Amino acid sequence: MKVVLAYSGGLDTSVILTWLRDVYDAEVITFCADLGQEEELDGLEEKALRTGASKCYVEDLTDEFARDFIFPMMQGNAIYEGSYLLGTSIARPLIAKRLVEIAKAEGAEAISHGATGKGNDQVRFELTAYALQPDIKVIAPWREWNFKSRTDLINYAEEKQIPITVSAAKPYSMDRNLLHISFEGGVLEDPWAEPTDDIHLMTSPLSDTPDTPEYVIVSFDKGNPVAVNETKLGPADLMRELNRIAGRHGVGRIDIVENRFTGMKDRGVYETPGGTVVHQTHRALEGLCMDREAMHLRDSFIPQYASMIYNGFWYAPEREMLQAAITESQKNVTGDVRCKLFKGACHIVGRRSPTSLYKPEFVTFEEDNVYNQADADGFIKLNALRLRLRAMSQGL
C-alpha cells in the first residue's frame, strides 16, 4: 500500500509515519504544506526521509493560502462564536486538497493525517478529501491505534528512536500558519489557569509592547487587501507584514473556550495579529462603501458561513453559494483604512474610498440644500402605523 501522509514533523505525524510502515507495511510519502510556519520547516524533508518516508513533498502554498482561502473568508467577515478568526480551520481544506492531488499523481491508495478522534481537524480533512475524491481511503491512526495520550506517543517515539521536539514538560500543542498560531492542550486544559509566559509567539506580551501607538494604512480592492502603508504587496507578503507590525503591538491575541463540531468544549489561545487588522479595517471600509441592506443581508450569513468553515464544509455547495453572494457584495469595497495599533488594540481612525456612499452634504449638522427635514414626518408616521394599530387594539 502507498499512503500520502499530511506531515508536520511534530510528535503525532512523526510517530504516524513509523506506525504506518509497521502496521500497514506501507510505503509512506509525506507532504508538508508551507502555509507560513516559518522556521518550523527547516530540515523537514531530511527528517521525514530519516524517519522512513520514501519521498517528501514540501510546497510553498502561502500565496494560494492567502489569496484563495484567507481573503475570501475575510470578505465574508467570518468569525466563529464571536471571537475566533478561524486560523486553523481555513488551512485544512487547502492541505487536504493538495493531499488528494499528490495521492492521484503518485498512484497512492490512501491518505493519512494526525488529527485526533476528538477534534475538528479529522472532519475538515476528510470532508474535503471525500468531496474531491469520493473513493479515497483515509487512515486516521488516532481512531485505530492503542495509544491513549501524547505521553504514550512520547514513550513510543523514544522506544523507536524517532526524533521529536515535544516533551512531557511542555506538552501543549501548537499549530502555526500565515494567519495565526494556536496553543491547545497541556497546561491550557484547565480553563482557570492563566497561560504561561512561553505561550507567546506571533504577538508580544502587552508589557513588552511599545509605549507609543503606530499608524497603519491598509488598502483594499473589491474587498481584498492589496497594500500596507501604500506599498503594494502580494497576498502572503501582505499577511507577513501585518503580522510583523501588529504582532509587535500585541494585537490579535485571544483566550477562548469554543464548541467543537464533535460536541465537546475546548480551550485555546490564538494569536492572529495581521488577520485581526485585516478583519477590522475591512469591516470599517464596508461601513463606508456597502449598501445598507446588502451589508445587513451579508451579515446575516456570518454565523452560518463561519460554522461551515469551522466544521469543514469549504468544498460544499452551500459554502460556494454563499461565497458567490459575498463576492458580489464586495465589488464596491475599494479604498483605504487607517488604524492605530496600541497595547493590543486596533483602533480605526480614518477611511476613504472612491466608491464611498458617505455624502457629507446629506449628513451634516450644518445648513444644507439637499435634504428636506420635513420629509421625515411622513416616513416616521408610516413606520409607526403598525405600532399605533397595536396600541389601539390594546385600548391605549
CORTAPE-V658666 format. One record per residue. N is the residue number from 1. RES is the residue in one letter. PHI is phi in radians with two decimals (none if undefined). OMEGA is omega in whole degrees, 0 to 359 (none if undefined). BURIAL is I if it has 9 or more other ideal C-beta (glycine too) atoms within 8 Angstrom, else O. Layout:
# CORTAPE-V658666
n=N res=RES phi=PHI omega=OMEGA burial=BURIAL
n=N res=RES phi=PHI omega=OMEGA burial=BURIAL
This chain:
# CORTAPE-V658666
n=1 res=M phi=none omega=176 burial=O
n=2 res=K phi=-1.97 omega=185 burial=I
n=3 res=V phi=-2.21 omega=172 burial=I
n=4 res=V phi=-1.79 omega=185 burial=I
n=5 res=L phi=-1.84 omega=170 burial=I
n=6 res=A phi=-1.23 omega=195 burial=I
n=7 res=Y phi=-2.16 omega=177 burial=I
n=8 res=S phi=-1.99 omega=185 burial=I
n=9 res=G phi=1.50 omega=178 burial=I
n=10 res=G phi=-1.41 omega=185 burial=I
n=11 res=L phi=-1.01 omega=187 burial=I
n=12 res=D phi=-1.04 omega=186 burial=I
n=13 res=T phi=-1.28 omega=174 burial=I
n=14 res=S phi=-1.15 omega=177 burial=I
n=15 res=V phi=-1.19 omega=181 burial=I
n=16 res=I phi=-1.06 omega=180 burial=I
n=17 res=L phi=-0.97 omega=179 burial=I
n=18 res=T phi=-1.18 omega=181 burial=I
n=19 res=W phi=-1.10 omega=178 burial=I
n=20 res=L phi=-1.09 omega=179 burial=I
n=21 res=R phi=-1.22 omega=181 burial=I
n=22 res=D phi=-1.28 omega=188 burial=O
n=23 res=V phi=-1.49 omega=183 burial=O
n=24 res=Y phi=-1.74 omega=186 burial=I
n=25 res=D phi=0.89 omega=189 burial=O
n=26 res=A phi=-1.65 omega=164 burial=I
n=27 res=E phi=-1.45 omega=186 burial=O
n=28 res=V phi=-1.92 omega=172 burial=I
n=29 res=I phi=-1.85 omega=181 burial=I
n=30 res=T phi=-1.72 omega=177 burial=I
n=31 res=F phi=-2.36 omega=174 burial=I
n=32 res=C phi=-2.12 omega=176 burial=I
n=33 res=A phi=-1.50 omega=173 burial=I
n=34 res=D phi=-1.38 omega=179 burial=I
n=35 res=L phi=-1.92 omega=179 burial=I
n=36 res=G phi=1.88 omega=180 burial=I
n=37 res=Q phi=-1.27 omega=179 burial=I
n=38 res=E phi=1.10 omega=189 burial=O
n=39 res=E phi=-1.16 omega=182 burial=O
n=40 res=E phi=-1.11 omega=183 burial=I
n=41 res=L phi=-1.59 omega=180 burial=I
n=42 res=D phi=-1.06 omega=176 burial=O
n=43 res=G phi=1.28 omega=186 burial=O
n=44 res=L phi=-1.18 omega=180 burial=I
n=45 res=E phi=-1.08 omega=178 burial=O
n=46 res=E phi=-1.04 omega=180 burial=O
n=47 res=K phi=-1.13 omega=180 burial=I
n=48 res=A phi=-1.09 omega=180 burial=I
n=49 res=L phi=-1.15 omega=180 burial=I
n=50 res=R phi=-1.18 omega=181 burial=O
n=51 res=T phi=-1.46 omega=174 burial=I
n=52 res=G phi=2.21 omega=178 burial=O
n=53 res=A phi=-1.21 omega=177 burial=I
n=54 res=S phi=-1.44 omega=183 burial=O
n=55 res=K phi=-2.81 omega=181 burial=O
n=56 res=C phi=-2.39 omega=173 burial=I
n=57 res=Y phi=-1.68 omega=168 burial=I
n=58 res=V phi=-2.23 omega=188 burial=I
n=59 res=E phi=-2.14 omega=177 burial=I
n=60 res=D phi=-1.42 omega=180 burial=O
n=61 res=L phi=-1.98 omega=188 burial=I
n=62 res=T phi=-1.12 omega=179 burial=I
n=63 res=D phi=-1.18 omega=177 burial=I
n=64 res=E phi=-1.08 omega=180 burial=I
n=65 res=F phi=-1.03 omega=181 burial=I
n=66 res=A phi=-1.19 omega=186 burial=I
n=67 res=R phi=-1.21 omega=190 burial=I
n=68 res=D phi=-1.76 omega=182 burial=O
n=69 res=F phi=-2.21 omega=182 burial=I
n=70 res=I phi=-1.11 omega=187 burial=I
n=71 res=F phi=-1.15 omega=175 burial=I
n=72 res=P phi=-1.04 omega=178 burial=I
n=73 res=M phi=-1.14 omega=179 burial=I
n=74 res=M phi=-1.16 omega=176 burial=I
n=75 res=Q phi=-1.04 omega=179 burial=I
n=76 res=G phi=-1.52 omega=182 burial=I
n=77 res=N phi=0.92 omega=184 burial=I
n=78 res=A phi=-1.15 omega=177 burial=I
n=79 res=I phi=-2.57 omega=187 burial=I
n=80 res=Y phi=-1.62 omega=178 burial=I
n=81 res=E phi=0.90 omega=170 burial=I
n=82 res=G phi=1.44 omega=184 burial=O
n=83 res=S phi=-2.59 omega=188 burial=O
n=84 res=Y phi=-1.61 omega=182 burial=I
n=85 res=L phi=-1.54 omega=165 burial=I
n=86 res=L phi=1.15 omega=184 burial=I
n=87 res=G phi=-1.10 omega=177 burial=I
n=88 res=T phi=-1.34 omega=185 burial=I
n=89 res=S phi=-0.97 omega=187 burial=I
n=90 res=I phi=-1.31 omega=179 burial=I
n=91 res=A phi=-1.38 omega=189 burial=I
n=92 res=R phi=-1.15 omega=180 burial=I
n=93 res=P phi=-1.09 omega=178 burial=I
n=94 res=L phi=-1.20 omega=178 burial=I
n=95 res=I phi=-1.05 omega=182 burial=I
n=96 res=A phi=-1.15 omega=177 burial=I
n=97 res=K phi=-1.02 omega=182 burial=I
n=98 res=R phi=-1.25 omega=175 burial=I
n=99 res=L phi=-0.99 omega=181 burial=I
n=100 res=V phi=-1.12 omega=180 burial=I
n=101 res=E phi=-1.10 omega=179 burial=O
n=102 res=I phi=-1.17 omega=179 burial=I
n=103 res=A phi=-1.04 omega=178 burial=I
n=104 res=K phi=-1.11 omega=182 burial=I
n=105 res=A phi=-1.14 omega=183 burial=O
n=106 res=E phi=-1.62 omega=183 burial=I
n=107 res=G phi=1.20 omega=181 burial=O
n=108 res=A phi=-1.44 omega=180 burial=I
n=109 res=E phi=-1.46 omega=189 burial=O
n=110 res=A phi=-2.54 omega=169 burial=I
n=111 res=I phi=-2.12 omega=181 burial=I
n=112 res=S phi=-2.50 omega=181 burial=I
n=113 res=H phi=-2.53 omega=183 burial=I
n=114 res=G phi=-1.80 omega=180 burial=I
n=115 res=A phi=-1.23 omega=181 burial=I
n=116 res=T phi=-1.39 omega=178 burial=O
n=117 res=G phi=-1.34 omega=179 burial=O
n=118 res=K phi=-1.76 omega=194 burial=O
n=119 res=G phi=-1.79 omega=181 burial=I
n=120 res=N phi=-1.46 omega=190 burial=I
n=121 res=D phi=-1.11 omega=177 burial=I
n=122 res=Q phi=-0.99 omega=180 burial=I
n=123 res=V phi=-1.20 omega=183 burial=I
n=124 res=R phi=-1.09 omega=179 burial=I
n=125 res=F phi=-1.05 omega=190 burial=I
n=126 res=E phi=-1.38 omega=174 burial=I
n=127 res=L phi=-1.07 omega=177 burial=I
n=128 res=T phi=-1.11 omega=182 burial=I
n=129 res=A phi=-1.03 omega=181 burial=I
n=130 res=Y phi=-1.21 omega=178 burial=I
n=131 res=A phi=-1.18 omega=184 burial=O
n=132 res=L phi=-1.70 omega=176 burial=I
n=133 res=Q phi=-2.56 omega=190 burial=I
n=134 res=P phi=-1.00 omega=184 burial=O
n=135 res=D phi=-1.73 omega=181 burial=O
n=136 res=I phi=-1.16 omega=173 burial=I
n=137 res=K phi=-1.61 omega=180 burial=O
n=138 res=V phi=-2.03 omega=175 burial=I
n=139 res=I phi=-1.88 omega=180 burial=I
n=140 res=A phi=-2.02 omega=187 burial=I
n=141 res=P phi=-0.95 omega=181 burial=I
n=142 res=W phi=-1.09 omega=177 burial=I
n=143 res=R phi=-1.65 omega=184 burial=O
n=144 res=E phi=-2.10 omega=190 burial=O
n=145 res=W phi=-1.37 omega=184 burial=O
n=146 res=N phi=-1.64 omega=177 burial=O
n=147 res=F phi=-1.15 omega=184 burial=I
n=148 res=K phi=-1.93 omega=186 burial=O
n=149 res=S phi=-2.70 omega=177 burial=O
n=150 res=R phi=-1.21 omega=174 burial=I
n=151 res=T phi=-1.09 omega=176 burial=O
n=152 res=D phi=-1.07 omega=180 burial=I
n=153 res=L phi=-1.17 omega=178 burial=I
n=154 res=I phi=-1.05 omega=179 burial=I
n=155 res=N phi=-1.12 omega=179 burial=O
n=156 res=Y phi=-1.11 omega=180 burial=I
n=157 res=A phi=-1.09 omega=178 burial=I
n=158 res=E phi=-1.15 omega=179 burial=O
n=159 res=E phi=-1.11 omega=182 burial=O
n=160 res=K phi=-1.58 omega=181 burial=O
n=161 res=Q phi=1.01 omega=177 burial=O
n=162 res=I phi=-1.54 omega=181 burial=I
n=163 res=P phi=-1.21 omega=179 burial=I
n=164 res=I phi=-2.37 omega=179 burial=I
n=165 res=T phi=-1.98 omega=180 burial=O
n=166 res=V phi=-1.48 omega=177 burial=I
n=167 res=S phi=-2.31 omega=179 burial=O
n=168 res=A phi=-1.12 omega=181 burial=O
n=169 res=A phi=-1.33 omega=181 burial=O
n=170 res=K phi=-2.43 omega=192 burial=O
n=171 res=P phi=-1.56 omega=184 burial=I
n=172 res=Y phi=-1.23 omega=185 burial=I
n=173 res=S phi=-1.71 omega=177 burial=I
n=174 res=M phi=-2.17 omega=175 burial=O
n=175 res=D phi=-2.43 omega=185 burial=O
n=176 res=R phi=-2.06 omega=169 burial=I
n=177 res=N phi=-2.64 omega=185 burial=I
n=178 res=L phi=-1.09 omega=183 burial=I
n=179 res=L phi=-1.58 omega=184 burial=I
n=180 res=H phi=-2.84 omega=165 burial=I
n=181 res=I phi=-2.31 omega=177 burial=I
n=182 res=S phi=-1.97 omega=173 burial=I
n=183 res=F phi=-2.14 omega=180 burial=I
n=184 res=E phi=-2.50 omega=174 burial=I
n=185 res=G phi=1.38 omega=178 burial=O
n=186 res=G phi=1.01 omega=183 burial=I
n=187 res=V phi=-1.12 omega=182 burial=I
n=188 res=L phi=-1.46 omega=182 burial=I
n=189 res=E phi=-1.24 omega=171 burial=O
n=190 res=D phi=-1.63 omega=185 burial=O
n=191 res=P phi=-1.17 omega=177 burial=O
n=192 res=W phi=-1.54 omega=185 burial=O
n=193 res=A phi=-1.34 omega=176 burial=O
n=194 res=E phi=-1.25 omega=178 burial=O
n=195 res=P phi=-1.01 omega=180 burial=I
n=196 res=T phi=-1.28 omega=186 burial=O
n=197 res=D phi=-1.11 omega=182 burial=O
n=198 res=D phi=-1.40 omega=178 burial=O
n=199 res=I phi=-1.59 omega=174 burial=I
n=200 res=H phi=-2.54 omega=176 burial=I
n=201 res=L phi=-2.47 omega=182 burial=O
n=202 res=M phi=-1.55 omega=179 burial=I
n=203 res=T phi=-2.15 omega=176 burial=I
n=204 res=S phi=-1.37 omega=171 burial=I
n=205 res=P phi=-0.99 omega=184 burial=I
n=206 res=L phi=-0.99 omega=180 burial=O
n=207 res=S phi=-1.16 omega=182 burial=O
n=208 res=D phi=-1.83 omega=182 burial=O
n=209 res=T phi=-1.42 omega=181 burial=I
n=210 res=P phi=-1.05 omega=179 burial=O
n=211 res=D phi=-1.57 omega=175 burial=O
n=212 res=T phi=-2.19 omega=181 burial=O
n=213 res=P phi=-1.26 omega=177 burial=I
n=214 res=E phi=-2.19 omega=179 burial=I
n=215 res=Y phi=-1.66 omega=180 burial=I
n=216 res=V phi=-2.36 omega=175 burial=I
n=217 res=I phi=-1.89 omega=176 burial=I
n=218 res=V phi=-1.96 omega=182 burial=I
n=219 res=S phi=-1.85 omega=182 burial=I
n=220 res=F phi=-2.18 omega=171 burial=I
n=221 res=D phi=-2.26 omega=182 burial=O
n=222 res=K phi=0.91 omega=175 burial=I
n=223 res=G phi=1.49 omega=179 burial=I
n=224 res=N phi=-1.85 omega=177 burial=I
n=225 res=P phi=-1.20 omega=184 burial=I
n=226 res=V phi=-2.25 omega=183 burial=I
n=227 res=A phi=-2.68 omega=174 burial=I
n=228 res=V phi=-2.19 omega=182 burial=I
n=229 res=N phi=0.91 omega=175 burial=O
n=230 res=E phi=1.16 omega=173 burial=O
n=231 res=T phi=-1.88 omega=181 burial=O
n=232 res=K phi=-1.20 omega=181 burial=O
n=233 res=L phi=-2.40 omega=172 burial=I
n=234 res=G phi=-1.17 omega=186 burial=O
n=235 res=P phi=-0.95 omega=183 burial=I
n=236 res=A phi=-1.20 omega=180 burial=I
n=237 res=D phi=-1.14 omega=177 burial=O
n=238 res=L phi=-1.12 omega=178 burial=I
n=239 res=M phi=-1.13 omega=179 burial=I
n=240 res=R phi=-1.08 omega=181 burial=I
n=241 res=E phi=-1.15 omega=179 burial=I
n=242 res=L phi=-1.21 omega=174 burial=I
n=243 res=N phi=-1.04 omega=182 burial=I
n=244 res=R phi=-1.13 omega=184 burial=O
n=245 res=I phi=-1.19 omega=184 burial=I
n=246 res=A phi=-1.21 omega=178 burial=I
n=247 res=G phi=-1.08 omega=178 burial=I
n=248 res=R phi=-1.05 omega=181 burial=I
n=249 res=H phi=-1.71 omega=177 burial=I
n=250 res=G phi=1.26 omega=183 burial=I
n=251 res=V phi=-1.43 omega=169 burial=I
n=252 res=G phi=1.67 omega=180 burial=I
n=253 res=R phi=-1.78 omega=178 burial=I
n=254 res=I phi=-2.31 omega=177 burial=I
n=255 res=D phi=-2.28 omega=189 burial=O
n=256 res=I phi=-2.35 omega=165 burial=I
n=257 res=V phi=-1.96 omega=185 burial=O
n=258 res=E phi=-1.99 omega=178 burial=I
n=259 res=N phi=-1.73 omega=177 burial=O
n=260 res=R phi=-1.21 omega=177 burial=I
n=261 res=F phi=-1.08 omega=182 burial=O
n=262 res=T phi=-1.31 omega=172 burial=O
n=263 res=G phi=2.00 omega=181 burial=O
n=264 res=M phi=-1.70 omega=176 burial=O
n=265 res=K phi=-1.61 omega=184 burial=O
n=266 res=D phi=-2.47 omega=178 burial=I
n=267 res=R phi=-1.73 omega=179 burial=I
n=268 res=G phi=-2.52 omega=171 burial=I
n=269 res=V phi=-1.94 omega=183 burial=I
n=270 res=Y phi=-2.14 omega=174 burial=I
n=271 res=E phi=-2.06 omega=182 burial=I
n=272 res=T phi=-2.37 omega=188 burial=I
n=273 res=P phi=-1.15 omega=181 burial=I
n=274 res=G phi=-1.11 omega=180 burial=I
n=275 res=G phi=-1.10 omega=178 burial=I
n=276 res=T phi=-1.13 omega=179 burial=I
n=277 res=V phi=-1.16 omega=178 burial=I
n=278 res=V phi=-1.06 omega=182 burial=I
n=279 res=H phi=-1.04 omega=185 burial=I
n=280 res=Q phi=-1.29 omega=179 burial=I
n=281 res=T phi=-1.25 omega=177 burial=I
n=282 res=H phi=-1.08 omega=179 burial=I
n=283 res=R phi=-1.09 omega=180 burial=I
n=284 res=A phi=-1.14 omega=180 burial=I
n=285 res=L phi=-1.19 omega=177 burial=I
n=286 res=E phi=-1.04 omega=178 burial=I
n=287 res=G phi=-1.03 omega=181 burial=I
n=288 res=L phi=-1.50 omega=194 burial=I
n=289 res=C phi=-1.93 omega=187 burial=I
n=290 res=M phi=-1.58 omega=172 burial=I
n=291 res=D phi=-1.02 omega=185 burial=O
n=292 res=R phi=-0.99 omega=185 burial=O
n=293 res=E phi=-1.22 omega=176 burial=O
n=294 res=A phi=-1.12 omega=180 burial=I
n=295 res=M phi=-1.20 omega=179 burial=I
n=296 res=H phi=-1.14 omega=177 burial=O
n=297 res=L phi=-1.14 omega=178 burial=O
n=298 res=R phi=-1.05 omega=180 burial=I
n=299 res=D phi=-1.08 omega=179 burial=O
n=300 res=S phi=-1.18 omega=177 burial=O
n=301 res=F phi=-1.35 omega=195 burial=I
n=302 res=I phi=-0.97 omega=182 burial=I
n=303 res=P phi=-1.05 omega=180 burial=O
n=304 res=Q phi=-1.19 omega=181 burial=I
n=305 res=Y phi=-1.08 omega=178 burial=I
n=306 res=A phi=-1.11 omega=179 burial=I
n=307 res=S phi=-1.14 omega=176 burial=I
n=308 res=M phi=-1.03 omega=180 burial=I
n=309 res=I phi=-1.19 omega=181 burial=I
n=310 res=Y phi=-1.05 omega=185 burial=I
n=311 res=N phi=-1.51 omega=173 burial=I
n=312 res=G phi=1.74 omega=184 burial=I
n=313 res=F phi=-1.76 omega=178 burial=I
n=314 res=W phi=-1.10 omega=179 burial=I
n=315 res=Y phi=-1.63 omega=179 burial=I
n=316 res=A phi=-2.30 omega=185 burial=I
n=317 res=P phi=-1.06 omega=181 burial=O
n=318 res=E phi=-1.18 omega=178 burial=I
n=319 res=R phi=-1.20 omega=180 burial=I
n=320 res=E phi=-1.12 omega=177 burial=I
n=321 res=M phi=-1.12 omega=178 burial=O
n=322 res=L phi=-1.12 omega=181 burial=I
n=323 res=Q phi=-1.08 omega=178 burial=I
n=324 res=A phi=-1.08 omega=178 burial=O
n=325 res=A phi=-1.17 omega=180 burial=I
n=326 res=I phi=-1.11 omega=179 burial=I
n=327 res=T phi=-1.03 omega=177 burial=I
n=328 res=E phi=-1.07 omega=182 burial=O
n=329 res=S phi=-1.18 omega=187 burial=I
n=330 res=Q phi=-1.68 omega=190 burial=I
n=331 res=K phi=-1.11 omega=178 burial=O
n=332 res=N phi=-1.88 omega=183 burial=O
n=333 res=V phi=-1.52 omega=182 burial=I
n=334 res=T phi=-2.29 omega=180 burial=I
n=335 res=G phi=2.67 omega=185 burial=I
n=336 res=D phi=-2.16 omega=174 burial=I
n=337 res=V phi=-2.25 omega=177 burial=I
n=338 res=R phi=-1.82 omega=179 burial=I
n=339 res=C phi=-2.22 omega=179 burial=I
n=340 res=K phi=-2.07 omega=181 burial=I
n=341 res=L phi=-1.73 omega=183 burial=I
n=342 res=F phi=-2.83 omega=173 burial=I
n=343 res=K phi=0.88 omega=174 burial=O
n=344 res=G phi=1.52 omega=184 burial=I
n=345 res=A phi=-2.03 omega=174 burial=O
n=346 res=C phi=-2.02 omega=183 burial=I
n=347 res=H phi=-1.78 omega=176 burial=I
n=348 res=I phi=-1.39 omega=183 burial=I
n=349 res=V phi=-2.19 omega=178 burial=O
n=350 res=G phi=-3.03 omega=175 burial=O
n=351 res=R phi=-2.67 omega=179 burial=I
n=352 res=R phi=-2.63 omega=183 burial=O
n=353 res=S phi=-2.81 omega=174 burial=I
n=354 res=P phi=-1.25 omega=179 burial=O
n=355 res=T phi=-1.93 omega=183 burial=I
n=356 res=S phi=-1.09 omega=174 burial=I
n=357 res=L phi=-1.70 omega=180 burial=O
n=358 res=Y phi=-1.47 omega=182 burial=O
n=359 res=K phi=-2.09 omega=184 burial=O
n=360 res=P phi=-0.99 omega=183 burial=O
n=361 res=E phi=-1.19 omega=177 burial=O
n=362 res=F phi=-1.54 omega=189 burial=O
n=363 res=V phi=-1.68 omega=187 burial=O
n=364 res=T phi=-1.03 omega=173 burial=O
n=365 res=F phi=-1.50 omega=179 burial=O
n=366 res=E phi=-1.56 omega=182 burial=O
n=367 res=E phi=-1.15 omega=177 burial=O
n=368 res=D phi=-2.45 omega=180 burial=O
n=369 res=N phi=-2.10 omega=187 burial=O
n=370 res=V phi=-2.03 omega=184 burial=O
n=371 res=Y phi=-2.39 omega=179 burial=O
n=372 res=N phi=-1.66 omega=185 burial=O
n=373 res=Q phi=-1.13 omega=179 burial=O
n=374 res=A phi=-1.15 omega=179 burial=O
n=375 res=D phi=-1.10 omega=182 burial=O
n=376 res=A phi=-1.17 omega=182 burial=O
n=377 res=D phi=-1.07 omega=179 burial=O
n=378 res=G phi=-1.15 omega=178 burial=O
n=379 res=F phi=-1.03 omega=180 burial=O
n=380 res=I phi=-1.18 omega=183 burial=O
n=381 res=K phi=-1.14 omega=177 burial=O
n=382 res=L phi=-1.14 omega=180 burial=O
n=383 res=N phi=-1.25 omega=180 burial=O
n=384 res=A phi=-1.50 omega=188 burial=O
n=385 res=L phi=-1.00 omega=182 burial=O
n=386 res=R phi=-1.14 omega=178 burial=O
n=387 res=L phi=-1.23 omega=179 burial=O
n=388 res=R phi=-1.18 omega=179 burial=O
n=389 res=L phi=-1.11 omega=178 burial=O
n=390 res=R phi=-1.11 omega=181 burial=O
n=391 res=A phi=-1.11 omega=179 burial=O
n=392 res=M phi=-1.10 omega=182 burial=O
n=393 res=S phi=-1.17 omega=178 burial=O
n=394 res=Q phi=-1.63 omega=177 burial=O
n=395 res=G phi=1.37 omega=181 burial=O
n=396 res=L phi=-1.51 omega=none burial=O
